Amino acid sequence: MQLFIPGPAGRLEAILWPPKGAHGEDLPLRAAAVVCHPHPLGGGTLHNNVVFRTARGLQRAGLAVLRFNFRGVERSEGVHDGNGAEEEDARACLDWLAAHHPGVELWGAGFSFGARTMMGLAPREPRLARLVLVALPVEHFDCAKLVDVPQPTHLVLAENDEFGSYAEFRAQFPELPAHIDAEVVEGVDHFFRGKTPELEARVRHHAEQILESRR
């Protein structure tokens, strides 16, 4: 479903997916997630393939998934900020998701700049129960505050990521808090070229593990 969400700088273009299985069958709603896209100045939109695959993995695990365009991107109103204001765009989408799915656990996810944006919002947003961060760009942005994120967080990293390889991530974070874990997709660049189906499967597997453990 395509829609517009009221944001702090104007309307935000968004797409909502209900939980559905691999064959299009309806699934019980188990949680709901907002997924943030990569940097707008690099062409990032909600239609980015890695964002799509991340969202699809969550959807097929039983989550309702909301992708949206940051301010100034495609049909979203406003002007790109890049200094933290996009975190408030993500918060506005959480507001909408919480209002339309009351009582449902809320997750946050993002790819690249979107991962850093969700990481920055999380310590100030207690409604977020869990994060899934894909290709956190540790060489391109200051991501030191990852260790300050209080929510359980799962990272999926690209081994040869030009914006922060798995080796560079481990050099910056030789030890992670117990509630933060990371896995690596081997032999891929920042955009997981050639292995986006594997990325989707890993995101789905992680989400299913978390949700199944609560049954």
N, C-alpha and C positions, 0 to 999 in steps of 0.2 A: 504494500500500500504506500503510495506516494503522498506526502503531506508537507505542511509548513508548520514550524514550531516557533512560538514567540521567543526571541533571543534578546540579549542586552544591547545589540547593535542593529536590531531589525529581525525580520523573519529568517529562519534557518530552513533550508531545503532538506528533507529527510526521506528515508525509505524504512518502513517497518515490516519485518518478516515475522510471522507467527511461527511457533515451533512445528517443524515438519521433518519427517524421516526421509531417507534416501530415495524412496519411491513416491514421494509426495503425500504420504499419509499424515494425517494430523497426529500430533503428539501432545500428551499432557504438558501444560505449562509448569516448568520446574524452577525457572529463574528468568530474569530479563537483563539484557546487556546493551550498553551504548558502546559503539565502536568508532574510534577516531581515525581519520585518514592522514596520510603523510603531508609534507610541507606544501602549502599552496603555491609558493614561488617556484617550486620544482614540478608543478603540474599535478599536485596531489588533489584528489577528489574522492567522494564516497564510492566512485566506480572503480577505483584502483583494484587491480587483480588480487593483491595480497589482502587488502581490506575485505574484498568479496569472499575470498577463501576463509579468512578468519571468521567472518560472520556466518558463513555456511557451516563451518565446523561447530560453532556454538548452537546454531539453529537445529542441527541434526542431533545434538545432545539433549534437546528439549528446552532451549531458551527462546524467548522472543528477543529479536535483535533489531536495534535501531542504529542505522548508519545515517550520518548527516554531513552536510558541507559546512565547514567553518565560514565565518563572516567573510564576505567578499568573493566567495568561490561559487561559480556558476550562478544559480538562482538565489543563493543566500545573500541577504542584504548586508550592508556595512563595508568596512575596509580592513584588509589584513593588518594585524597588529604584530604578532610574533614575539611579544614580550610578556606573555602570560594572559592576555585578554581572552585568547581562545579557550583557556580553562573555564571561563565563565560561559562560553558557548556550550561546552560539554555539560556544565552544571544545569543549564537551561534544559538540555535534552534529558537529563536525569529527572528534573522536575516533571517534565511531560510524561516520562515513562512511569514514574512513581504514581502520578495522578491517574493514569490509565490502567495500571496494574497494581492496585493497592494491596499491600501485604505480601507482595512477591519480592524475593531477594534480588537486589540489584548488583550487577557486575559491571566493571569497566574494562575496556580493551582498546588497543590502538596499535598502529603500525608506524614505526619510525618517529617522525615529529608527533604523530598522534599518540604513540606510546609515551613519549616524554610529557606530552600535555596531560594525559591521564595520570601519569606518575606525579606530576606537580599538583594536580587537583586532589588526589586521594587523601593526603594528610589533613585536608580541610573539609573533607566530605564524608562524614560518618555513615551516610546511607550506603556507601559502597561497601559491599561485603567481601569482594574478591577482585583481583586484577589478572588479566592475561595480556602481556606486553610482547609484541613481536618486533624483532630487530631494533631494540633500543639503541639509538645512535650515539654511542658513548664517546666516539672521537669527534663528532660534529657539534655536540651540545654538552654542557655540564650536567652530568647525570648523577653527581655525588649524592644527592638527596634520596636516591633509591633506598638507601638503608634506613631512611626515616619514614618510609611508607609503612603504616601499621597493619594494613590488610594482608592476608595471605596472597602471595603474588607468584605467578608462573611466567617465566620468560622463555620464548622460543627464539633462538639466535641463529644467524647464518654464519657458517664457519669462515667464509671469505668476504664478509661484509666490508665494503669499502668505507662505510661510515662508522665502523666499530666492529672489528672481527671478534670471533669468540676468544681468541688469544688475548686481544686487547681488553675485552670485558673482564677476563679472569685476572689480568694484570691490575686492573683498577679495583676489582672486587675479589681479592684472593679468598676472602671468607664472607659468606652471606649469612644474615640472620636466619634462624631456623624456619621462619615462615615464608622465606623467599627461596625459590629454586629455579634452576635454569637447565634447559636442554638445548642441544645444538643439532642443526640439520647440516650434514657434512657436504662439502663440495659445491656450495651455492654462494651467490653474491647477495647483495642487499635485498633484491627483489625475488629471491628464491627461484630464479629462472630454471625451468625444467623440473622443479619439484614442488610446485604450488599444490598439487593434489596431496602430496605427503604432508605439507604444512597443514592443510585442512584436516587431514586424518589425525595429526598429532594434537591439534586444538580440540577436536571432537573427543579424542581418547581422554585427554586430561579432564575436560568438563564432565564426561560420563563417569570417570573415576570419582571425582569429587561428589557428584550427585548420587551415585550409587552407594557411596559410603555412608550416606545419611538415611538410607532406607531401613 
